[in-house]
Amino acid sequence: MDNLTLPPFKDKGFSWSVEIGRQNGEGLYNSSNTKHFQHWDHYEPALPYAKKNFKVFAMSMVKQLPGQVIPNHHDGYHHFRDHNPGTHIDDVVRHMFFLEDWKPGHYFELEFKPIIQWKAGDMIVLNHQRVHCSANVGKDPKYTLQITGILK
């Protein structure tokens, strides 16, 4: 896994909005168990990386509280594409970074393979074809950074 050196993360001064994750028709996933929080702004320590690697980009952070899941899905990059009209989904990539070292109960799965024991700054590369999911069955919030855009 590639890694970006970031300072220790502290959840202070961010404006978190409530988001509801993917729901399905079977009733297994709903607004009670897919809730997470998102901060829609640049994360200053990652700005040099984004400017170096992306022609155009958006950043957000996700805070997933204990007991919450985001079930298997493919990203559609709606926020990025809404703010960049005419962008074709095949041109969009997401670099997702873990903001803290792995903690027990924190889980990420990419293409049906579990990922655990990550280090702060470890990166996952996503595109609209890569199925993934996330869960927090631990006791601490799980934080990730997403840089979504078009690579240089």
CNS distance restraints for C-alpha pairs under 8 A (distance, minus, plus):
assign (resid   1 and name CA) (resid 122 and name CA) 6.07 0.50 0.50
assign (resid   1 and name CA) (resid 123 and name CA) 6.07 0.50 0.50
assign (resid   1 and name CA) (resid 124 and name CA) 7.02 0.50 0.50
assign (resid   2 and name CA) (resid 122 and name CA) 5.74 0.50 0.50
assign (resid   2 and name CA) (resid 123 and name CA) 5.37 0.50 0.50
assign (resid   2 and name CA) (resid 124 and name CA) 7.65 0.50 0.50
assign (resid   3 and name CA) (resid 120 and name CA) 7.91 0.50 0.50
assign (resid   3 and name CA) (resid 121 and name CA) 4.98 0.50 0.50
assign (resid   3 and name CA) (resid 122 and name CA) 4.23 0.50 0.50
assign (resid   3 and name CA) (resid 123 and name CA) 5.65 0.50 0.50
assign (resid   4 and name CA) (resid  97 and name CA) 7.90 0.50 0.50
assign (resid   4 and name CA) (resid 121 and name CA) 4.61 0.50 0.50
assign (resid   4 and name CA) (resid 122 and name CA) 6.40 0.50 0.50
assign (resid   4 and name CA) (resid 123 and name CA) 7.31 0.50 0.50
assign (resid   5 and name CA) (resid 120 and name CA) 7.81 0.50 0.50
assign (resid   5 and name CA) (resid 121 and name CA) 5.70 0.50 0.50
assign (resid   6 and name CA) (resid  45 and name CA) 6.37 0.50 0.50
assign (resid   6 and name CA) (resid  46 and name CA) 7.27 0.50 0.50
assign (resid   6 and name CA) (resid  99 and name CA) 7.79 0.50 0.50
assign (resid   6 and name CA) (resid 120 and name CA) 7.37 0.50 0.50
assign (resid   6 and name CA) (resid 121 and name CA) 6.09 0.50 0.50
assign (resid   7 and name CA) (resid  45 and name CA) 7.26 0.50 0.50
assign (resid   8 and name CA) (resid  99 and name CA) 7.88 0.50 0.50
assign (resid   8 and name CA) (resid 100 and name CA) 7.37 0.50 0.50
assign (resid   9 and name CA) (resid  99 and name CA) 6.19 0.50 0.50
assign (resid   9 and name CA) (resid 100 and name CA) 6.56 0.50 0.50
assign (resid  14 and name CA) (resid  39 and name CA) 6.57 0.50 0.50
assign (resid  15 and name CA) (resid  39 and name CA) 5.73 0.50 0.50
assign (resid  15 and name CA) (resid  40 and name CA) 8.00 0.50 0.50
assign (resid  16 and name CA) (resid  37 and name CA) 5.54 0.50 0.50
assign (resid  16 and name CA) (resid  38 and name CA) 5.19 0.50 0.50
assign (resid  16 and name CA) (resid  39 and name CA) 4.78 0.50 0.50
assign (resid  16 and name CA) (resid  40 and name CA) 7.92 0.50 0.50
assign (resid  17 and name CA) (resid  37 and name CA) 5.33 0.50 0.50
assign (resid  17 and name CA) (resid  38 and name CA) 5.26 0.50 0.50
assign (resid  17 and name CA) (resid  39 and name CA) 6.36 0.50 0.50
assign (resid  18 and name CA) (resid  35 and name CA) 6.91 0.50 0.50
assign (resid  18 and name CA) (resid  36 and name CA) 6.00 0.50 0.50
assign (resid  18 and name CA) (resid  37 and name CA) 4.66 0.50 0.50
assign (resid  18 and name CA) (resid  38 and name CA) 6.52 0.50 0.50
assign (resid  19 and name CA) (resid  35 and name CA) 5.75 0.50 0.50
assign (resid  19 and name CA) (resid  36 and name CA) 5.35 0.50 0.50
assign (resid  19 and name CA) (resid  37 and name CA) 5.63 0.50 0.50
assign (resid  19 and name CA) (resid  38 and name CA) 6.69 0.50 0.50
assign (resid  20 and name CA) (resid  30 and name CA) 7.97 0.50 0.50
assign (resid  20 and name CA) (resid  31 and name CA) 5.79 0.50 0.50
assign (resid  20 and name CA) (resid  34 and name CA) 5.60 0.50 0.50
assign (resid  20 and name CA) (resid  35 and name CA) 4.55 0.50 0.50
assign (resid  20 and name CA) (resid  36 and name CA) 6.31 0.50 0.50
assign (resid  21 and name CA) (resid  30 and name CA) 7.82 0.50 0.50
assign (resid  21 and name CA) (resid  31 and name CA) 7.39 0.50 0.50
assign (resid  21 and name CA) (resid  34 and name CA) 4.72 0.50 0.50
assign (resid  21 and name CA) (resid  35 and name CA) 5.96 0.50 0.50
assign (resid  21 and name CA) (resid  36 and name CA) 7.15 0.50 0.50
assign (resid  21 and name CA) (resid  69 and name CA) 7.78 0.50 0.50
assign (resid  21 and name CA) (resid  70 and name CA) 5.51 0.50 0.50
assign (resid  21 and name CA) (resid  71 and name CA) 7.73 0.50 0.50
assign (resid  22 and name CA) (resid  29 and name CA) 7.16 0.50 0.50
assign (resid  22 and name CA) (resid  30 and name CA) 7.59 0.50 0.50
assign (resid  22 and name CA) (resid  34 and name CA) 6.85 0.50 0.50
assign (resid  22 and name CA) (resid  70 and name CA) 6.26 0.50 0.50
assign (resid  22 and name CA) (resid  71 and name CA) 6.38 0.50 0.50
assign (resid  22 and name CA) (resid  73 and name CA) 7.40 0.50 0.50
assign (resid  23 and name CA) (resid  27 and name CA) 7.51 0.50 0.50
assign (resid  23 and name CA) (resid  28 and name CA) 7.71 0.50 0.50
assign (resid  23 and name CA) (resid  29 and name CA) 4.94 0.50 0.50
assign (resid  23 and name CA) (resid  30 and name CA) 5.19 0.50 0.50
assign (resid  23 and name CA) (resid  31 and name CA) 7.59 0.50 0.50
assign (resid  23 and name CA) (resid  34 and name CA) 7.61 0.50 0.50
assign (resid  23 and name CA) (resid  71 and name CA) 7.95 0.50 0.50
assign (resid  24 and name CA) (resid  28 and name CA) 6.77 0.50 0.50
assign (resid  24 and name CA) (resid  29 and name CA) 5.95 0.50 0.50
assign (resid  24 and name CA) (resid  30 and name CA) 7.44 0.50 0.50
assign (resid  29 and name CA) (resid  33 and name CA) 6.24 0.50 0.50
assign (resid  29 and name CA) (resid  34 and name CA) 6.48 0.50 0.50
assign (resid  29 and name CA) (resid  71 and name CA) 7.49 0.50 0.50
assign (resid  30 and name CA) (resid  34 and name CA) 5.98 0.50 0.50
assign (resid  31 and name CA) (resid  35 and name CA) 5.91 0.50 0.50
assign (resid  33 and name CA) (resid  67 and name CA) 6.81 0.50 0.50
assign (resid  33 and name CA) (resid  68 and name CA) 4.94 0.50 0.50
assign (resid  33 and name CA) (resid  69 and name CA) 6.09 0.50 0.50
assign (resid  34 and name CA) (resid  68 and name CA) 5.34 0.50 0.50
assign (resid  34 and name CA) (resid  69 and name CA) 5.01 0.50 0.50
assign (resid  34 and name CA) (resid  70 and name CA) 5.49 0.50 0.50
assign (resid  34 and name CA) (resid  71 and name CA) 7.90 0.50 0.50
assign (resid  35 and name CA) (resid  64 and name CA) 7.64 0.50 0.50
assign (resid  35 and name CA) (resid  68 and name CA) 6.31 0.50 0.50
assign (resid  35 and name CA) (resid  69 and name CA) 7.59 0.50 0.50
assign (resid  36 and name CA) (resid  62 and name CA) 6.96 0.50 0.50
assign (resid  36 and name CA) (resid  63 and name CA) 5.97 0.50 0.50
assign (resid  36 and name CA) (resid  64 and name CA) 4.94 0.50 0.50
assign (resid  36 and name CA) (resid  65 and name CA) 6.73 0.50 0.50
assign (resid  36 and name CA) (resid  68 and name CA) 7.19 0.50 0.50
assign (resid  37 and name CA) (resid  62 and name CA) 5.65 0.50 0.50
assign (resid  37 and name CA) (resid  63 and name CA) 5.00 0.50 0.50
assign (resid  37 and name CA) (resid  64 and name CA) 6.47 0.50 0.50
assign (resid  38 and name CA) (resid  60 and name CA) 6.63 0.50 0.50
assign (resid  38 and name CA) (resid  61 and name CA) 5.52 0.50 0.50
assign (resid  38 and name CA) (resid  62 and name CA) 4.60 0.50 0.50
assign (resid  38 and name CA) (resid  63 and name CA) 6.27 0.50 0.50
assign (resid  39 and name CA) (resid  60 and name CA) 5.41 0.50 0.50
assign (resid  39 and name CA) (resid  61 and name CA) 5.11 0.50 0.50
assign (resid  39 and name CA) (resid  62 and name CA) 6.60 0.50 0.50
assign (resid  40 and name CA) (resid  59 and name CA) 6.57 0.50 0.50
assign (resid  40 and name CA) (resid  60 and name CA) 4.63 0.50 0.50
assign (resid  40 and name CA) (resid  61 and name CA) 6.85 0.50 0.50
assign (resid  41 and name CA) (resid  58 and name CA) 7.69 0.50 0.50
assign (resid  41 and name CA) (resid  59 and name CA) 5.81 0.50 0.50
assign (resid  41 and name CA) (resid  60 and name CA) 5.64 0.50 0.50
assign (resid  41 and name CA) (resid  61 and name CA) 7.95 0.50 0.50
assign (resid  42 and name CA) (resid  46 and name CA) 7.89 0.50 0.50
assign (resid  42 and name CA) (resid  47 and name CA) 6.91 0.50 0.50
assign (resid  42 and name CA) (resid  58 and name CA) 7.42 0.50 0.50
assign (resid  42 and name CA) (resid  59 and name CA) 5.23 0.50 0.50
assign (resid  42 and name CA) (resid  60 and name CA) 6.64 0.50 0.50
assign (resid  43 and name CA) (resid  47 and name CA) 6.51 0.50 0.50
assign (resid  43 and name CA) (resid  59 and name CA) 7.05 0.50 0.50
assign (resid  43 and name CA) (resid  60 and name CA) 7.51 0.50 0.50
assign (resid  43 and name CA) (resid  61 and name CA) 7.85 0.50 0.50
assign (resid  43 and name CA) (resid 145 and name CA) 7.97 0.50 0.50
assign (resid  46 and name CA) (resid  50 and name CA) 6.38 0.50 0.50
assign (resid  47 and name CA) (resid  51 and name CA) 6.14 0.50 0.50
assign (resid  48 and name CA) (resid  52 and name CA) 6.09 0.50 0.50
assign (resid  49 and name CA) (resid  53 and name CA) 6.20 0.50 0.50
assign (resid  50 and name CA) (resid  54 and name CA) 5.59 0.50 0.50
assign (resid  50 and name CA) (resid  57 and name CA) 7.21 0.50 0.50
assign (resid  50 and name CA) (resid 147 and name CA) 6.98 0.50 0.50
assign (resid  51 and name CA) (resid  55 and name CA) 7.22 0.50 0.50
assign (resid  53 and name CA) (resid 151 and name CA) 5.83 0.50 0.50
assign (resid  53 and name CA) (resid 152 and name CA) 5.74 0.50 0.50
assign (resid  54 and name CA) (resid 149 and name CA) 6.38 0.50 0.50
assign (resid  54 and name CA) (resid 150 and name CA) 5.54 0.50 0.50
assign (resid  54 and name CA) (resid 151 and name CA) 4.18 0.50 0.50
assign (resid  54 and name CA) (resid 152 and name CA) 5.02 0.50 0.50
assign (resid  55 and name CA) (resid 149 and name CA) 7.44 0.50 0.50
assign (resid  55 and name CA) (resid 150 and name CA) 5.68 0.50 0.50
assign (resid  55 and name CA) (resid 151 and name CA) 5.63 0.50 0.50
assign (resid  55 and name CA) (resid 152 and name CA) 4.99 0.50 0.50
assign (resid  56 and name CA) (resid 149 and name CA) 5.58 0.50 0.50
assign (resid  56 and name CA) (resid 150 and name CA) 5.67 0.50 0.50
assign (resid  56 and name CA) (resid 151 and name CA) 7.51 0.50 0.50
assign (resid  57 and name CA) (resid  80 and name CA) 7.60 0.50 0.50
assign (resid  57 and name CA) (resid 147 and name CA) 6.53 0.50 0.50
assign (resid  57 and name CA) (resid 148 and name CA) 5.40 0.50 0.50
assign (resid  57 and name CA) (resid 149 and name CA) 4.08 0.50 0.50
assign (resid  57 and name CA) (resid 150 and name CA) 6.54 0.50 0.50
assign (resid  58 and name CA) (resid  80 and name CA) 6.39 0.50 0.50
assign (resid  58 and name CA) (resid 147 and name CA) 5.80 0.50 0.50
assign (resid  58 and name CA) (resid 148 and name CA) 5.32 0.50 0.50
assign (resid  58 and name CA) (resid 149 and name CA) 6.30 0.50 0.50
assign (resid  59 and name CA) (resid 145 and name CA) 7.23 0.50 0.50
assign (resid  59 and name CA) (resid 146 and name CA) 5.56 0.50 0.50
assign (resid  59 and name CA) (resid 147 and name CA) 4.60 0.50 0.50
assign (resid  59 and name CA) (resid 148 and name CA) 6.32 0.50 0.50
assign (resid  60 and name CA) (resid 145 and name CA) 5.92 0.50 0.50
assign (resid  60 and name CA) (resid 146 and name CA) 5.30 0.50 0.50
assign (resid  60 and name CA) (resid 147 and name CA) 6.80 0.50 0.50
assign (resid  61 and name CA) (resid 143 and name CA) 6.99 0.50 0.50
assign (resid  61 and name CA) (resid 144 and name CA) 5.57 0.50 0.50
assign (resid  61 and name CA) (resid 145 and name CA) 4.36 0.50 0.50
assign (resid  61 and name CA) (resid 146 and name CA) 6.00 0.50 0.50
assign (resid  62 and name CA) (resid 142 and name CA) 7.93 0.50 0.50
assign (resid  62 and name CA) (resid 143 and name CA) 5.60 0.50 0.50
assign (resid  62 and name CA) (resid 144 and name CA) 5.28 0.50 0.50
assign (resid  62 and name CA) (resid 145 and name CA) 6.45 0.50 0.50
assign (resid  62 and name CA) (resid 146 and name CA) 7.89 0.50 0.50
assign (resid  63 and name CA) (resid 141 and name CA) 6.32 0.50 0.50
assign (resid  63 and name CA) (resid 142 and name CA) 5.68 0.50 0.50
assign (resid  63 and name CA) (resid 143 and name CA) 4.75 0.50 0.50
assign (resid  63 and name CA) (resid 144 and name CA) 6.86 0.50 0.50
assign (resid  64 and name CA) (resid  68 and name CA) 6.44 0.50 0.50
assign (resid  64 and name CA) (resid  69 and name CA) 7.83 0.50 0.50
assign (resid  64 and name CA) (resid 135 and name CA) 7.67 0.50 0.50
assign (resid  64 and name CA) (resid 136 and name CA) 6.57 0.50 0.50
assign (resid  64 and name CA) (resid 141 and name CA) 5.53 0.50 0.50
assign (resid  64 and name CA) (resid 142 and name CA) 5.09 0.50 0.50
assign (resid  64 and name CA) (resid 143 and name CA) 6.51 0.50 0.50
assign (resid  65 and name CA) (resid 136 and name CA) 6.43 0.50 0.50
assign (resid  65 and name CA) (resid 140 and name CA) 6.90 0.50 0.50
assign (resid  65 and name CA) (resid 141 and name CA) 4.55 0.50 0.50
assign (resid  65 and name CA) (resid 142 and name CA) 6.51 0.50 0.50
assign (resid  66 and name CA) (resid 136 and name CA) 4.92 0.50 0.50
assign (resid  66 and name CA) (resid 137 and name CA) 5.29 0.50 0.50
assign (resid  66 and name CA) (resid 138 and name CA) 5.61 0.50 0.50
assign (resid  66 and name CA) (resid 139 and name CA) 5.70 0.50 0.50
assign (resid  66 and name CA) (resid 140 and name CA) 6.31 0.50 0.50
assign (resid  66 and name CA) (resid 141 and name CA) 6.10 0.50 0.50
assign (resid  67 and name CA) (resid 135 and name CA) 7.60 0.50 0.50
assign (resid  67 and name CA) (resid 136 and name CA) 5.71 0.50 0.50
assign (resid  67 and name CA) (resid 137 and name CA) 5.20 0.50 0.50
assign (resid  67 and name CA) (resid 138 and name CA) 7.55 0.50 0.50
assign (resid  68 and name CA) (resid 135 and name CA) 5.94 0.50 0.50
assign (resid  68 and name CA) (resid 136 and name CA) 5.62 0.50 0.50
assign (resid  68 and name CA) (resid 137 and name CA) 7.22 0.50 0.50
assign (resid  69 and name CA) (resid 133 and name CA) 7.67 0.50 0.50
assign (resid  69 and name CA) (resid 134 and name CA) 5.73 0.50 0.50
assign (resid  69 and name CA) (resid 135 and name CA) 4.20 0.50 0.50
assign (resid  69 and name CA) (resid 136 and name CA) 6.36 0.50 0.50
assign (resid  70 and name CA) (resid 133 and name CA) 5.51 0.50 0.50
assign (resid  70 and name CA) (resid 134 and name CA) 5.09 0.50 0.50
assign (resid  70 and name CA) (resid 135 and name CA) 6.21 0.50 0.50
assign (resid  71 and name CA) (resid 132 and name CA) 7.68 0.50 0.50
assign (resid  71 and name CA) (resid 133 and name CA) 4.95 0.50 0.50
assign (resid  71 and name CA) (resid 134 and name CA) 6.59 0.50 0.50
assign (resid  71 and name CA) (resid 135 and name CA) 7.92 0.50 0.50
assign (resid  72 and name CA) (resid 131 and name CA) 6.14 0.50 0.50
assign (resid  72 and name CA) (resid 132 and name CA) 5.14 0.50 0.50
assign (resid  72 and name CA) (resid 133 and name CA) 4.49 0.50 0.50
assign (resid  72 and name CA) (resid 134 and name CA) 7.87 0.50 0.50
assign (resid  73 and name CA) (resid 131 and name CA) 5.29 0.50 0.50
assign (resid  73 and name CA) (resid 132 and name CA) 5.72 0.50 0.50
assign (resid  73 and name CA) (resid 133 and name CA) 6.52 0.50 0.50
assign (resid  74 and name CA) (resid 127 and name CA) 7.96 0.50 0.50
assign (resid  74 and name CA) (resid 128 and name CA) 5.46 0.50 0.50
assign (resid  74 and name CA) (resid 129 and name CA) 6.07 0.50 0.50
assign (resid  74 and name CA) (resid 130 and name CA) 6.04 0.50 0.50
assign (resid  74 and name CA) (resid 131 and name CA) 4.91 0.50 0.50
assign (resid  74 and name CA) (resid 132 and name CA) 6.73 0.50 0.50
assign (resid  75 and name CA) (resid 127 and name CA) 7.03 0.50 0.50
assign (resid  75 and name CA) (resid 128 and name CA) 4.98 0.50 0.50
assign (resid  75 and name CA) (resid 129 and name CA) 7.68 0.50 0.50
assign (resid  75 and name CA) (resid 130 and name CA) 7.92 0.50 0.50
assign (resid  75 and name CA) (resid 131 and name CA) 7.92 0.50 0.50
assign (resid  76 and name CA) (resid  89 and name CA) 7.24 0.50 0.50
assign (resid  76 and name CA) (resid 128 and name CA) 5.95 0.50 0.50
assign (resid  77 and name CA) (resid  81 and name CA) 6.06 0.50 0.50
assign (resid  77 and name CA) (resid  89 and name CA) 7.50 0.50 0.50
assign (resid  77 and name CA) (resid  92 and name CA) 7.62 0.50 0.50
assign (resid  77 and name CA) (resid 128 and name CA) 7.77 0.50 0.50
assign (resid  77 and name CA) (resid 148 and name CA) 7.63 0.50 0.50
assign (resid  78 and name CA) (resid  82 and name CA) 5.79 0.50 0.50
assign (resid  79 and name CA) (resid  83 and name CA) 6.40 0.50 0.50
assign (resid  80 and name CA) (resid  84 and name CA) 6.12 0.50 0.50
assign (resid  80 and name CA) (resid 148 and name CA) 6.98 0.50 0.50
assign (resid  80 and name CA) (resid 149 and name CA) 7.09 0.50 0.50
assign (resid  81 and name CA) (resid  85 and name CA) 5.83 0.50 0.50
assign (resid  81 and name CA) (resid  86 and name CA) 7.51 0.50 0.50
assign (resid  81 and name CA) (resid  87 and name CA) 5.92 0.50 0.50
assign (resid  81 and name CA) (resid  88 and name CA) 7.94 0.50 0.50
assign (resid  81 and name CA) (resid  89 and name CA) 7.79 0.50 0.50
assign (resid  87 and name CA) (resid  91 and name CA) 7.10 0.50 0.50
assign (resid  87 and name CA) (resid  92 and name CA) 7.76 0.50 0.50
assign (resid  88 and name CA) (resid  92 and name CA) 7.17 0.50 0.50
assign (resid  89 and name CA) (resid 128 and name CA) 7.02 0.50 0.50
assign (resid  90 and name CA) (resid 127 and name CA) 7.74 0.50 0.50
assign (resid  90 and name CA) (resid 128 and name CA) 7.27 0.50 0.50
assign (resid  91 and name CA) (resid 150 and name CA) 6.06 0.50 0.50
assign (resid  92 and name CA) (resid 127 and name CA) 6.71 0.50 0.50
assign (resid  92 and name CA) (resid 128 and name CA) 7.80 0.50 0.50
assign (resid  92 and name CA) (resid 148 and name CA) 6.93 0.50 0.50
assign (resid  92 and name CA) (resid 149 and name CA) 5.25 0.50 0.50
assign (resid  92 and name CA) (resid 150 and name CA) 5.18 0.50 0.50
assign (resid  92 and name CA) (resid 151 and name CA) 7.80 0.50 0.50
assign (resid  93 and name CA) (resid 125 and name CA) 7.25 0.50 0.50
assign (resid  93 and name CA) (resid 126 and name CA) 5.95 0.50 0.50
assign (resid  93 and name CA) (resid 127 and name CA) 4.92 0.50 0.50
assign (resid  93 and name CA) (resid 128 and name CA) 7.66 0.50 0.50
assign (resid  93 and name CA) (resid 148 and name CA) 5.79 0.50 0.50
assign (resid  93 and name CA) (resid 149 and name CA) 5.64 0.50 0.50
assign (resid  93 and name CA) (resid 150 and name CA) 6.27 0.50 0.50
assign (resid  93 and name CA) (resid 151 and name CA) 7.32 0.50 0.50
assign (resid  94 and name CA) (resid 125 and name CA) 5.86 0.50 0.50
assign (resid  94 and name CA) (resid 126 and name CA) 4.98 0.50 0.50
assign (resid  94 and name CA) (resid 127 and name CA) 6.15 0.50 0.50
assign (resid  94 and name CA) (resid 146 and name CA) 6.46 0.50 0.50
assign (resid  94 and name CA) (resid 147 and name CA) 5.56 0.50 0.50
assign (resid  94 and name CA) (resid 148 and name CA) 4.28 0.50 0.50
assign (resid  94 and name CA) (resid 149 and name CA) 6.50 0.50 0.50
assign (resid  95 and name CA) (resid 123 and name CA) 6.37 0.50 0.50
assign (resid  95 and name CA) (resid 124 and name CA) 5.87 0.50 0.50
assign (resid  95 and name CA) (resid 125 and name CA) 4.80 0.50 0.50
assign (resid  95 and name CA) (resid 126 and name CA) 6.33 0.50 0.50
assign (resid  95 and name CA) (resid 146 and name CA) 5.82 0.50 0.50
assign (resid  95 and name CA) (resid 147 and name CA) 5.21 0.50 0.50
assign (resid  95 and name CA) (resid 148 and name CA) 6.44 0.50 0.50
assign (resid  96 and name CA) (resid 123 and name CA) 5.45 0.50 0.50
assign (resid  96 and name CA) (resid 124 and name CA) 5.15 0.50 0.50
assign (resid  96 and name CA) (resid 125 and name CA) 6.36 0.50 0.50
assign (resid  96 and name CA) (resid 126 and name CA) 7.41 0.50 0.50
assign (resid  96 and name CA) (resid 144 and name CA) 6.68 0.50 0.50
assign (resid  96 and name CA) (resid 145 and name CA) 5.56 0.50 0.50
assign (resid  96 and name CA) (resid 146 and name CA) 4.50 0.50 0.50
assign (resid  96 and name CA) (resid 147 and name CA) 6.39 0.50 0.50
assign (resid  97 and name CA) (resid 120 and name CA) 7.57 0.50 0.50
assign (resid  97 and name CA) (resid 121 and name CA) 5.47 0.50 0.50
assign (resid  97 and name CA) (resid 122 and name CA) 5.53 0.50 0.50
assign (resid  97 and name CA) (resid 123 and name CA) 4.49 0.50 0.50
assign (resid  97 and name CA) (resid 124 and name CA) 6.49 0.50 0.50
assign (resid  97 and name CA) (resid 144 and name CA) 5.52 0.50 0.50
assign (resid  97 and name CA) (resid 145 and name CA) 5.02 0.50 0.50
assign (resid  97 and name CA) (resid 146 and name CA) 6.45 0.50 0.50
assign (resid  98 and name CA) (resid 118 and name CA) 7.40 0.50 0.50
assign (resid  98 and name CA) (resid 119 and name CA) 7.11 0.50 0.50
assign (resid  98 and name CA) (resid 120 and name CA) 5.30 0.50 0.50
assign (resid  98 and name CA) (resid 121 and name CA) 5.41 0.50 0.50
assign (resid  98 and name CA) (resid 122 and name CA) 5.69 0.50 0.50
assign (resid  98 and name CA) (resid 123 and name CA) 6.71 0.50 0.50
assign (resid  98 and name CA) (resid 143 and name CA) 6.38 0.50 0.50
assign (resid  98 and name CA) (resid 144 and name CA) 4.61 0.50 0.50
assign (resid  98 and name CA) (resid 145 and name CA) 6.45 0.50 0.50
assign (resid  99 and name CA) (resid 120 and name CA) 4.91 0.50 0.50
assign (resid  99 and name CA) (resid 121 and name CA) 5.83 0.50 0.50
assign (resid  99 and name CA) (resid 143 and name CA) 5.58 0.50 0.50
assign (resid  99 and name CA) (resid 144 and name CA) 5.30 0.50 0.50
assign (resid  99 and name CA) (resid 145 and name CA) 6.61 0.50 0.50
assign (resid 100 and name CA) (resid 119 and name CA) 6.54 0.50 0.50
assign (resid 100 and name CA) (resid 120 and name CA) 4.22 0.50 0.50
assign (resid 100 and name CA) (resid 121 and name CA) 7.31 0.50 0.50
assign (resid 100 and name CA) (resid 142 and name CA) 7.75 0.50 0.50
assign (resid 100 and name CA) (resid 143 and name CA) 6.78 0.50 0.50
assign (resid 100 and name CA) (resid 144 and name CA) 8.00 0.50 0.50
assign (resid 101 and name CA) (resid 117 and name CA) 7.26 0.50 0.50
assign (resid 101 and name CA) (resid 118 and name CA) 5.81 0.50 0.50
assign (resid 101 and name CA) (resid 119 and name CA) 4.22 0.50 0.50
assign (resid 101 and name CA) (resid 120 and name CA) 4.55 0.50 0.50
assign (resid 102 and name CA) (resid 106 and name CA) 6.50 0.50 0.50
assign (resid 102 and name CA) (resid 116 and name CA) 6.56 0.50 0.50
assign (resid 102 and name CA) (resid 117 and name CA) 4.89 0.50 0.50
assign (resid 102 and name CA) (resid 118 and name CA) 5.07 0.50 0.50
assign (resid 102 and name CA) (resid 119 and name CA) 6.13 0.50 0.50
assign (resid 102 and name CA) (resid 120 and name CA) 7.60 0.50 0.50
assign (resid 103 and name CA) (resid 117 and name CA) 7.32 0.50 0.50
assign (resid 103 and name CA) (resid 138 and name CA) 7.33 0.50 0.50
assign (resid 103 and name CA) (resid 140 and name CA) 7.79 0.50 0.50
assign (resid 104 and name CA) (resid 138 and name CA) 5.72 0.50 0.50
assign (resid 105 and name CA) (resid 135 and name CA) 7.92 0.50 0.50
assign (resid 105 and name CA) (resid 136 and name CA) 5.71 0.50 0.50
assign (resid 105 and name CA) (resid 137 and name CA) 4.51 0.50 0.50
assign (resid 105 and name CA) (resid 138 and name CA) 3.73 0.50 0.50
assign (resid 105 and name CA) (resid 139 and name CA) 7.34 0.50 0.50
assign (resid 106 and name CA) (resid 116 and name CA) 7.21 0.50 0.50
assign (resid 106 and name CA) (resid 135 and name CA) 6.25 0.50 0.50
assign (resid 106 and name CA) (resid 136 and name CA) 4.77 0.50 0.50
assign (resid 106 and name CA) (resid 137 and name CA) 6.26 0.50 0.50
assign (resid 106 and name CA) (resid 138 and name CA) 5.90 0.50 0.50
assign (resid 106 and name CA) (resid 142 and name CA) 6.62 0.50 0.50
assign (resid 107 and name CA) (resid 114 and name CA) 7.23 0.50 0.50
assign (resid 107 and name CA) (resid 115 and name CA) 6.56 0.50 0.50
assign (resid 107 and name CA) (resid 116 and name CA) 5.98 0.50 0.50
assign (resid 107 and name CA) (resid 134 and name CA) 5.72 0.50 0.50
assign (resid 107 and name CA) (resid 135 and name CA) 5.13 0.50 0.50
assign (resid 107 and name CA) (resid 136 and name CA) 6.16 0.50 0.50
assign (resid 107 and name CA) (resid 137 and name CA) 7.89 0.50 0.50
assign (resid 108 and name CA) (resid 114 and name CA) 6.03 0.50 0.50
assign (resid 108 and name CA) (resid 115 and name CA) 5.25 0.50 0.50
assign (resid 108 and name CA) (resid 116 and name CA) 6.76 0.50 0.50
assign (resid 108 and name CA) (resid 132 and name CA) 7.43 0.50 0.50
assign (resid 108 and name CA) (resid 133 and name CA) 5.90 0.50 0.50
assign (resid 108 and name CA) (resid 134 and name CA) 4.49 0.50 0.50
assign (resid 108 and name CA) (resid 135 and name CA) 6.47 0.50 0.50
assign (resid 109 and name CA) (resid 113 and name CA) 5.36 0.50 0.50
assign (resid 109 and name CA) (resid 114 and name CA) 4.36 0.50 0.50
assign (resid 109 and name CA) (resid 115 and name CA) 5.57 0.50 0.50
assign (resid 109 and name CA) (resid 132 and name CA) 5.35 0.50 0.50
assign (resid 109 and name CA) (resid 133 and name CA) 5.26 0.50 0.50
assign (resid 109 and name CA) (resid 134 and name CA) 6.32 0.50 0.50
assign (resid 110 and name CA) (resid 114 and name CA) 6.52 0.50 0.50
assign (resid 110 and name CA) (resid 115 and name CA) 7.25 0.50 0.50
assign (resid 110 and name CA) (resid 130 and name CA) 7.11 0.50 0.50
assign (resid 110 and name CA) (resid 131 and name CA) 6.16 0.50 0.50
assign (resid 110 and name CA) (resid 132 and name CA) 4.46 0.50 0.50
assign (resid 110 and name CA) (resid 133 and name CA) 6.86 0.50 0.50
assign (resid 111 and name CA) (resid 130 and name CA) 6.20 0.50 0.50
assign (resid 111 and name CA) (resid 131 and name CA) 5.15 0.50 0.50
assign (resid 111 and name CA) (resid 132 and name CA) 5.81 0.50 0.50
assign (resid 112 and name CA) (resid 131 and name CA) 7.62 0.50 0.50
assign (resid 112 and name CA) (resid 132 and name CA) 7.19 0.50 0.50
assign (resid 118 and name CA) (resid 122 and name CA) 6.33 0.50 0.50
assign (resid 126 and name CA) (resid 130 and name CA) 6.04 0.50 0.50
assign (resid 136 and name CA) (resid 141 and name CA) 7.43 0.50 0.50
assign (resid 136 and name CA) (resid 142 and name CA) 6.75 0.50 0.50
